[in-house]
Amino acid sequence: MSDAELVLRSTRVITPGGTRAASVAVADGTITAVLPYDAPVPGAARLTDLGDDVLLPGLVDTHVHVNDPGRTEWEGFRTATRAAAAGGITTLVDMPLNSLPPTTTVDHLRTKRRAAAAEAHVDVGFWGGVLPDNVEDLRPLHEAGVFGFKAFLSPSGVEEFPHLGQEELARSLAEIAAFDGLLTVHAEDPHRLATAPRAAGPRYADFLASRPRDAEHTAIAHLLEQAERLDARVHVLHLSSGDALPLIAAAKADGVRVTVETCPHYLTLTAEEVPDGASAFKCCPPIREAANRDLLWQALADGTVDCVVTDHSPSTADLKTDDFATAWGGISGLQLSLPAVWTEARGRGHGLDDVVRWMSARTAGLVGLDARKGAIAPGRDADFAVLAPDETFTVDPAALQHRNPVTAYAGRTLYGVVKSTWLRGRCVVADGEFTEPKGRLLTRPR
């Protein structure tokens, strides 16, 4: 440890080999060693003793809508990355839509990177977008460093990002498979949605009926057929329906290259508790019933669902009206994802090592960052979250770092207080105090 500049010591450090008391040595922003708790500290190194607080690898959130530039009043890189840091997230990957322009060409990617460059409190990467008419832009975006591509199979909610029909999906996926890229998909079938009951007014039950489970199941079935035919890599975004799990498990068993995510709001909230008119809870696909939530937890435990990400999709408060038909659909939860998931996980017998696997190790692996991110191990970036797992707090929307004080978690008491967050060995937030933005813009490892 003679070359260490910093040593973080805790009685509970979550490593790939388990949770143990350890001293973690850092030099030049990289973890150089994970040593016994009482290892001597070199005279030149700075010791930070965390006591019994848990040292986790920084979380990697691969599904965030920052909305910058163009709709920065909805969020923005400065506020989104502050919220991420406050919640123990040290890396996020920005989705290509809800910003103007969407990230669907290399020029648009450059615009997005310029918007983020001086604003990021954590490391930021970018997804590219797939539209019906931009197949020729996909390889250049891949070569420019996007981590993969996002497509909708049903209307996205913004006119500048139209969804793909089945022929357009096949054409785009064939192009992406040709360079072994990754396609991530919002999988709801538009025909099933068109024939479902129409949502109108404040009743959550009506909105839920308008986004039936079979819309997810049908779209996922089509996607898996295409992925198998082309031997393509696909990723199912924000799975909410437990009905699709047997189909996904069978595809995985057959060797289809599919991964799946779900979100904190599907794991912690239920349809039964959503008040009428409370469109802070509106998202697509929707929050479903408690029995469905149990199926998602089971799928996380058995590996059918790979990871947990926020799908942070904020808006201004005026767009969250009491009419579920017209209110903006998206959950703001970036800062709260770790405590929300941990609160539910601990009650179901899961440990923080499980949470780290779902929200850091596997998400880093999804986007090819697992050589640098997602674990406390030598050679990885010194990205950490320090968590007091048994402390609680009550969510006050006005106290969050999100630009707009709207969240479905308002008033909930959650376990897990993030005491500090570290990016490449540098403390970026502690006890609510932030340093200046020093996050890096990431590109896909080659």
C-alpha positions as CSV (number, residue, x, y, z in Angstrom):
1,M,0.0,0.0,0.0
2,S,3.1,2.2,-0.2
3,D,1.8,4.1,-3.3
4,A,-1.6,4.9,-1.7
5,E,-2.8,8.5,-1.6
6,L,-6.1,7.6,0.2
7,V,-7.3,4.8,2.4
8,L,-11.0,4.3,3.1
9,R,-11.6,2.0,6.1
10,S,-14.9,0.4,7.1
11,T,-16.1,-2.6,9.1
12,R,-18.4,-3.4,6.1
13,V,-17.0,-3.2,2.6
14,I,-18.9,-4.9,-0.2
15,T,-16.5,-6.6,-2.5
16,P,-17.0,-9.2,-5.2
17,G,-16.0,-11.8,-2.6
18,G,-18.5,-10.7,0.0
19,T,-18.9,-8.1,2.7
20,R,-15.9,-7.8,5.1
21,A,-14.0,-5.4,7.2
22,A,-11.3,-3.9,5.0
23,S,-9.1,-1.0,4.1
24,V,-9.3,0.2,0.5
25,A,-6.3,1.8,-0.9
26,V,-6.6,4.4,-3.7
27,A,-4.0,6.1,-6.0
28,D,-4.5,8.2,-9.1
29,G,-8.2,7.7,-8.9
30,T,-8.0,3.9,-9.0
31,I,-8.3,1.2,-6.4
32,T,-4.9,-0.3,-5.8
33,A,-5.6,-2.8,-3.1
34,V,-8.3,-4.2,-0.8
35,L,-6.5,-5.0,2.4
36,P,-7.3,-6.3,5.9
37,Y,-9.1,-3.8,8.1
38,D,-6.1,-3.2,10.3
39,A,-3.5,-2.9,7.6
40,P,-1.0,-0.1,8.3
41,V,-1.6,3.2,6.6
42,P,1.5,4.7,4.9
43,G,2.5,8.0,6.2
44,A,1.8,9.9,3.0
45,A,-1.8,8.5,2.7
46,R,-4.9,10.2,4.0
47,L,-7.1,7.9,6.1
48,T,-10.9,8.2,6.1
49,D,-12.4,6.0,8.7
50,L,-16.0,5.3,7.9
51,G,-16.7,3.3,11.1
52,D,-19.6,0.9,10.6
53,D,-21.1,2.7,7.6
54,V,-21.1,0.5,4.6
55,L,-18.7,1.2,1.7
56,L,-20.4,0.2,-1.6
57,P,-19.1,0.5,-5.2
58,G,-20.7,3.6,-6.8
59,L,-24.0,2.7,-8.5
60,V,-24.2,2.6,-12.3
61,D,-27.6,3.8,-13.6
62,T,-28.0,3.0,-17.3
63,H,-31.4,4.5,-17.8
64,V,-31.7,8.2,-17.1
65,H,-33.6,10.9,-19.0
66,V,-31.6,14.1,-18.4
67,N,-33.6,16.1,-21.1
68,D,-30.7,18.5,-21.8
69,P,-30.5,20.4,-24.1
70,G,-33.9,21.5,-25.2
71,R,-36.0,20.6,-22.2
72,T,-33.6,21.6,-19.5
73,E,-36.4,23.1,-17.4
74,W,-37.5,19.4,-16.9
75,E,-34.1,18.4,-15.5
76,G,-30.6,19.2,-16.9
77,F,-27.1,17.7,-16.5
78,R,-26.2,19.8,-13.4
79,T,-29.3,18.9,-11.4
80,A,-29.5,15.3,-12.6
81,T,-25.9,14.5,-11.8
82,R,-26.2,16.3,-8.4
83,A,-29.2,14.1,-7.6
84,A,-27.3,11.0,-8.8
85,A,-24.3,11.8,-6.6
86,A,-26.6,12.5,-3.6
87,G,-28.1,9.0,-4.1
88,G,-24.8,7.1,-4.4
89,I,-24.8,6.9,-8.2
90,T,-21.4,7.6,-9.8
91,T,-22.1,6.8,-13.4
92,L,-25.2,7.3,-15.5
93,V,-26.0,6.7,-19.1
94,D,-28.4,9.3,-20.7
95,M,-31.3,8.2,-22.9
96,P,-31.5,9.7,-26.4
97,L,-35.0,11.3,-26.2
98,N,-36.7,14.1,-24.3
99,S,-33.8,16.3,-25.2
100,L,-33.9,18.5,-28.3
101,P,-32.4,17.4,-30.5
102,P,-32.6,13.6,-29.7
103,T,-29.3,11.7,-29.9
104,T,-30.0,10.2,-33.3
105,T,-27.0,11.4,-35.3
106,V,-23.4,12.1,-34.6
107,D,-23.9,15.8,-34.8
108,H,-26.7,15.5,-32.2
109,L,-24.4,13.5,-30.0
110,R,-21.8,16.2,-30.1
111,T,-24.5,18.7,-29.1
112,K,-25.4,16.5,-26.1
113,R,-21.8,16.2,-25.1
114,R,-21.3,19.9,-25.2
115,A,-24.3,20.4,-22.9
116,A,-22.9,17.9,-20.4
117,A,-19.2,18.8,-20.5
118,A,-19.0,21.4,-17.7
119,E,-22.1,20.3,-15.7
120,A,-21.5,16.7,-14.7
121,H,-21.0,15.8,-11.0
122,V,-20.7,12.1,-12.0
123,D,-19.5,10.3,-15.0
124,V,-21.9,10.3,-18.0
125,G,-22.3,8.2,-21.1
126,F,-24.9,8.3,-23.9
127,W,-27.2,6.0,-25.7
128,G,-28.0,6.6,-29.4
129,G,-31.6,6.6,-30.7
130,V,-33.2,4.4,-33.4
131,L,-35.9,6.0,-35.6
132,P,-37.7,4.6,-38.5
133,D,-35.5,6.6,-40.9
134,N,-32.0,6.7,-39.4
135,V,-30.5,3.3,-40.1
136,E,-27.6,4.9,-41.8
137,D,-26.7,6.8,-38.7
138,L,-26.4,3.8,-36.4
139,R,-22.9,2.6,-37.3
140,P,-21.5,6.2,-37.1
141,L,-23.0,6.6,-33.7
142,H,-21.6,3.3,-32.6
143,E,-18.2,4.4,-33.8
144,A,-18.6,7.7,-32.0
145,G,-18.9,5.9,-28.7
146,V,-22.5,5.5,-27.8
147,F,-23.1,2.5,-25.5
148,G,-25.9,1.1,-27.5
149,F,-29.3,2.2,-28.9
150,K,-32.8,2.9,-27.7
151,A,-36.0,2.2,-29.7
152,F,-39.7,2.3,-29.0
153,L,-42.2,-0.2,-30.3
154,S,-45.1,2.0,-29.3
155,P,-45.5,5.8,-29.3
156,S,-42.8,7.5,-27.2
157,G,-44.8,10.5,-26.1
158,V,-42.7,13.0,-28.0
159,E,-43.2,13.6,-31.7
160,E,-39.5,13.9,-32.6
161,F,-38.8,10.3,-31.5
162,P,-41.3,8.1,-33.4
163,H,-41.6,4.3,-32.7
164,L,-40.6,1.5,-35.0
165,G,-42.9,-0.9,-36.8
166,Q,-41.9,-4.5,-37.1
167,E,-40.2,-4.2,-40.4
168,E,-38.3,-1.1,-39.2
169,L,-37.3,-3.0,-36.1
170,A,-36.0,-5.9,-38.2
171,R,-34.0,-3.6,-40.5
172,S,-32.5,-1.6,-37.6
173,L,-31.7,-4.6,-35.5
174,A,-30.0,-6.3,-38.5
175,E,-27.8,-3.2,-38.9
176,I,-26.9,-3.1,-35.1
177,A,-26.2,-6.9,-35.1
178,A,-23.8,-6.4,-38.0
179,F,-21.4,-4.6,-35.6
180,D,-22.6,-6.5,-32.5
181,G,-24.1,-3.5,-30.9
182,L,-26.8,-3.5,-28.2
183,L,-30.4,-2.5,-28.8
184,T,-32.5,-1.5,-25.8
185,V,-36.3,-1.5,-26.3
186,H,-39.4,0.0,-24.8
187,A,-41.5,-3.1,-25.4
188,E,-45.3,-2.4,-25.6
189,D,-47.3,-3.5,-28.6
190,P,-49.1,-0.5,-30.2
191,H,-52.0,-2.7,-31.4
192,R,-52.7,-4.1,-28.0
193,L,-52.6,-0.5,-26.6
194,A,-55.0,0.7,-29.3
195,T,-57.6,-1.9,-28.5
196,A,-57.3,-1.5,-24.7
197,P,-59.9,0.7,-22.8
198,R,-59.1,4.4,-23.1
199,A,-57.8,6.2,-20.0
200,A,-59.5,9.5,-19.2
201,G,-59.7,11.4,-16.0
202,P,-58.2,10.9,-12.5
203,R,-58.9,7.2,-11.8
204,Y,-55.6,5.2,-11.7
205,A,-57.6,1.9,-12.3
206,D,-58.6,3.3,-15.7
207,F,-55.0,4.2,-16.6
208,L,-53.8,0.8,-15.6
209,A,-56.4,-0.9,-17.8
210,S,-55.2,1.2,-20.7
211,R,-51.7,-0.3,-20.5
212,P,-52.4,-4.1,-20.2
213,R,-49.8,-6.7,-19.4
214,D,-50.3,-8.4,-22.8
215,A,-49.0,-5.3,-24.5
216,E,-45.6,-6.0,-22.9
217,H,-45.8,-9.7,-23.5
218,T,-46.7,-9.4,-27.2
219,A,-43.9,-6.8,-27.9
220,I,-41.3,-8.8,-26.0
221,A,-42.3,-12.0,-27.9
222,H,-41.7,-10.2,-31.3
223,L,-38.4,-8.7,-30.1
224,L,-37.1,-12.1,-28.9
225,E,-38.1,-13.7,-32.3
226,Q,-36.0,-11.0,-34.1
227,A,-33.1,-11.3,-31.7
228,E,-33.0,-15.1,-32.1
229,R,-33.2,-14.9,-35.9
230,L,-30.4,-12.4,-36.1
231,D,-28.3,-13.5,-33.1
232,A,-28.6,-9.9,-31.9
233,R,-28.1,-8.5,-28.5
234,V,-31.2,-7.0,-27.1
235,H,-32.2,-5.5,-23.7
236,V,-35.8,-5.2,-22.4
237,L,-36.3,-1.8,-20.7
238,H,-38.3,-1.2,-17.6
239,L,-40.1,-4.5,-17.4
240,S,-43.3,-4.1,-15.3
241,S,-45.3,-7.2,-16.2
242,G,-44.6,-10.5,-14.5
243,D,-46.6,-12.3,-17.3
244,A,-43.6,-11.9,-19.6
245,L,-41.1,-13.6,-17.3
246,P,-41.6,-17.3,-18.4
247,L,-41.1,-16.2,-22.1
248,I,-37.9,-14.4,-21.1
249,A,-36.6,-17.3,-19.0
250,A,-37.2,-19.7,-21.9
251,A,-35.4,-17.4,-24.4
252,K,-32.4,-17.1,-22.1
253,A,-32.4,-20.9,-21.7
254,D,-32.4,-21.3,-25.5
255,G,-29.4,-19.0,-25.8
256,V,-31.1,-15.8,-27.0
257,R,-28.9,-12.9,-26.1
258,V,-31.4,-10.9,-24.0
259,T,-31.0,-9.0,-20.8
260,V,-33.8,-7.4,-18.8
261,E,-34.1,-4.5,-16.3
262,T,-36.8,-3.4,-14.0
263,C,-37.1,-0.2,-11.9
264,P,-37.4,0.8,-8.3
265,H,-41.0,2.0,-8.7
266,Y,-42.1,-1.4,-9.9
267,L,-40.3,-3.1,-7.0
268,T,-41.5,-0.7,-4.2
269,L,-44.9,0.8,-5.3
270,T,-48.2,-0.9,-6.1
271,A,-51.3,0.0,-8.0
272,E,-53.4,-0.6,-5.0
273,E,-51.8,2.3,-3.2
274,V,-51.8,4.9,-6.0
275,P,-54.3,7.7,-5.2
276,D,-56.7,8.8,-7.9
277,G,-55.4,12.0,-9.6
278,A,-51.8,11.3,-8.3
279,S,-50.0,11.4,-11.7
280,A,-46.6,11.6,-10.0
281,F,-47.1,7.8,-10.1
282,K,-47.8,7.7,-13.9
283,C,-45.3,5.9,-16.0
284,C,-45.4,3.6,-19.1
285,P,-45.5,0.7,-18.6
286,P,-47.4,1.3,-15.4
287,I,-46.9,0.4,-11.8
288,R,-48.9,-2.8,-11.4
289,E,-50.5,-4.8,-8.5
290,A,-48.7,-6.1,-5.4
291,A,-48.9,-9.7,-6.7
292,N,-47.1,-8.7,-9.9
293,R,-44.4,-6.9,-7.8
294,D,-43.8,-10.2,-6.0
295,L,-43.1,-11.9,-9.4
296,L,-40.5,-9.2,-10.3
297,W,-38.7,-9.8,-7.0
298,Q,-38.7,-13.5,-7.6
299,A,-37.3,-12.9,-11.1
300,L,-34.5,-10.7,-9.7
301,A,-33.6,-13.4,-7.2
302,D,-33.4,-16.2,-9.9
303,G,-31.7,-14.1,-12.5
304,T,-34.5,-13.8,-15.1
305,V,-34.3,-10.0,-14.5
306,D,-30.7,-8.9,-14.6
307,C,-30.6,-5.4,-13.1
308,V,-32.4,-2.4,-11.6
309,V,-32.3,1.1,-13.0
310,T,-34.3,4.2,-12.4
311,D,-35.8,5.2,-15.7
312,H,-35.7,8.7,-14.2
313,S,-38.1,10.6,-16.4
314,P,-38.9,14.0,-14.9
315,S,-41.0,16.9,-16.1
316,T,-42.1,20.2,-14.8
317,A,-44.9,20.1,-12.1
318,D,-47.5,21.6,-14.4
319,L,-47.3,18.6,-16.7
320,K,-48.3,16.3,-13.9
321,T,-52.0,17.1,-14.0
322,D,-54.7,15.0,-12.2
323,D,-55.8,13.5,-15.5
324,F,-53.9,10.3,-16.2
325,A,-54.7,10.4,-19.9
326,T,-52.9,13.7,-20.5
327,A,-50.3,14.0,-17.6
328,W,-46.7,13.4,-18.5
329,G,-45.7,9.8,-17.9
330,G,-42.5,9.4,-15.9
331,I,-41.2,8.8,-12.4
332,S,-38.6,11.0,-10.8
333,G,-36.5,8.8,-8.6
334,L,-32.8,9.3,-9.4
335,Q,-31.7,10.4,-5.9
336,L,-33.9,7.8,-4.2
337,S,-33.3,4.6,-6.1
338,L,-30.8,3.1,-3.6
339,P,-32.8,3.7,-0.4
340,A,-36.1,2.7,-2.2
341,V,-34.7,-0.6,-3.4
342,W,-32.9,-1.3,-0.1
343,T,-36.0,-0.6,2.0
344,E,-37.9,-3.2,0.1
345,A,-35.0,-5.6,-0.4
346,R,-34.2,-5.8,3.3
347,G,-37.8,-6.7,4.1
348,R,-37.6,-9.6,1.7
349,G,-34.4,-11.1,3.1
350,H,-32.0,-9.7,0.5
351,G,-28.7,-8.1,1.5
352,L,-26.8,-5.1,0.2
353,D,-24.6,-7.4,-1.8
354,D,-27.7,-8.3,-3.8
355,V,-28.5,-4.6,-4.3
356,V,-25.0,-3.9,-5.5
357,R,-25.2,-6.8,-7.9
358,W,-28.4,-5.5,-9.4
359,M,-27.6,-1.8,-9.4
360,S,-23.8,-1.6,-10.0
361,A,-22.1,-4.8,-11.1
362,R,-24.7,-5.9,-13.7
363,T,-25.4,-2.5,-15.0
364,A,-21.7,-1.8,-15.5
365,G,-21.5,-5.1,-17.3
366,L,-24.5,-4.3,-19.5
367,V,-22.7,-1.3,-21.0
368,G,-19.2,-2.8,-21.0
369,L,-17.9,-0.7,-18.2
370,D,-17.1,-3.7,-15.8
371,A,-13.4,-3.4,-16.3
372,R,-13.6,0.0,-14.5
373,K,-16.9,0.3,-12.7
374,G,-19.2,-1.8,-10.6
375,A,-17.0,-3.3,-8.0
376,I,-14.6,-2.6,-5.1
377,A,-11.6,-4.4,-6.5
378,P,-8.0,-3.5,-7.6
379,G,-7.9,-1.8,-11.0
380,R,-11.4,-0.4,-10.8
381,D,-12.2,3.3,-10.5
382,A,-12.3,4.5,-6.9
383,D,-16.1,5.2,-7.2
384,F,-17.8,4.7,-3.8
385,A,-21.0,5.3,-2.0
386,V,-21.0,5.4,1.8
387,L,-24.3,4.2,3.2
388,A,-25.8,4.1,6.7
389,P,-28.2,1.2,6.0
390,D,-30.2,1.2,9.2
391,E,-30.9,5.0,9.3
392,T,-34.2,6.2,8.0
393,F,-35.5,9.4,6.4
394,T,-38.8,10.7,5.2
395,V,-38.9,11.9,1.6
396,D,-39.4,15.6,1.2
397,P,-39.6,16.4,-2.6
398,A,-38.4,20.0,-1.9
399,A,-35.2,18.7,-0.3
400,L,-34.2,16.6,-3.3
401,Q,-31.6,17.7,-5.9
402,H,-34.0,17.1,-8.8
403,R,-34.8,20.3,-10.7
404,N,-38.6,19.8,-10.0
405,P,-40.0,18.8,-6.6
406,V,-42.2,16.0,-8.0
407,T,-41.8,12.4,-6.9
408,A,-43.9,9.3,-6.3
409,Y,-41.9,8.7,-3.1
410,A,-43.1,11.8,-1.3
411,G,-43.8,11.2,2.3
412,R,-42.4,7.7,2.3
413,T,-40.0,6.6,5.1
414,L,-37.0,4.8,3.6
415,Y,-34.0,3.0,5.0
416,G,-30.5,3.9,3.9
417,V,-28.9,7.3,4.2
418,V,-26.1,8.1,1.7
419,K,-23.5,9.9,3.8
420,S,-21.0,10.6,1.0
421,T,-20.2,9.7,-2.6
422,W,-16.7,9.4,-4.1
423,L,-15.7,9.6,-7.8
424,R,-12.2,8.3,-8.7
425,G,-11.1,8.8,-5.1
426,R,-12.5,12.3,-4.7
427,C,-15.4,13.1,-2.4
428,V,-18.1,14.8,-4.6
429,V,-20.8,15.1,-2.0
430,A,-20.8,14.7,1.8
431,D,-23.7,15.5,4.1
432,G,-25.4,17.5,1.3
433,E,-22.3,19.6,0.4
434,F,-21.2,19.3,-3.2
435,T,-17.8,20.0,-4.8
436,E,-17.6,21.5,-8.3
437,P,-18.6,19.3,-11.2
438,K,-15.7,17.0,-12.2
439,G,-17.5,14.1,-13.9
440,R,-16.1,12.7,-17.1
441,L,-17.9,12.1,-20.4
442,L,-17.6,8.4,-21.2
443,T,-17.5,6.5,-24.4
444,R,-18.1,2.8,-25.1
445,P,-15.0,0.7,-24.5
446,R,-13.6,-0.6,-27.7
